């Protein structure tokens, strides 16, 4: 799949199609947004786990 993207990028770099650069930019932004979303989800899970551990040790 990455080879396909590489070939498409090479073709678009050679070919004069500026609209696909916008698509590439949106693709990169989408990937970055997914990573940020995963980071926040894991951060929330970590905070919840730490809270439960704290309650467990605090109540016992």
C-alpha positions in Angstrom: 0.0 0.0 0.0 2.8 2.4 0.9 4.5 1.6 -2.5 1.2 2.6 -4.2 1.2 5.9 -2.3 4.9 6.4 -3.3 4.1 5.8 -6.9 1.2 8.1 -6.8 3.3 10.8 -5.1 6.0 10.3 -7.7 3.5 10.6 -10.5 1.9 13.7 -9.0 5.4 15.3 -8.4 6.2 14.8 -12.1 2.7 15.6 -13.4 1.2 19.1 -13.3 -1.8 18.2 -11.1 -1.9 20.7 -8.2 -5.3 19.5 -6.9 -3.8 16.2 -5.8 -1.3 18.1 -3.7 -4.3 19.3 -1.7 -5.5 15.7 -1.3 -2.0 14.7 -0.2 -2.0 17.5 2.4 -5.5 16.5 3.7 -4.3 12.8 3.8 -1.3 13.8 6.0 -3.5 16.0 8.2 -5.9 13.1 8.6 -3.1 10.7 9.6 -1.8 13.3 12.1 -5.3 13.8 13.5 -5.7 10.1 14.0 -2.4 9.9 15.9 -3.5 12.9 18.1 -6.8 11.2 18.7 -5.1 7.9 19.7 -2.8 9.9 22.0 -5.7 11.6 23.8 -7.6 8.3 24.1 -4.6 6.5 25.7 -4.0 9.5 27.9 -7.5 9.4 29.2 -7.3 5.6 29.8 -4.0 6.2 31.7 -5.6 8.9 33.9 -8.6 6.6 34.7 -6.3 3.7 35.5 -4.1 5.9 37.8 -7.3 7.2 39.5 -8.5 3.6 40.2 -5.1 2.6 41.5 -5.1 5.6 43.7 -8.5 4.8 45.1 -7.6 1.1 45.6 -4.5 2.0 47.6 -6.2 4.9 49.4 -9.2 2.8 50.5 -7.2 -0.2 51.7 
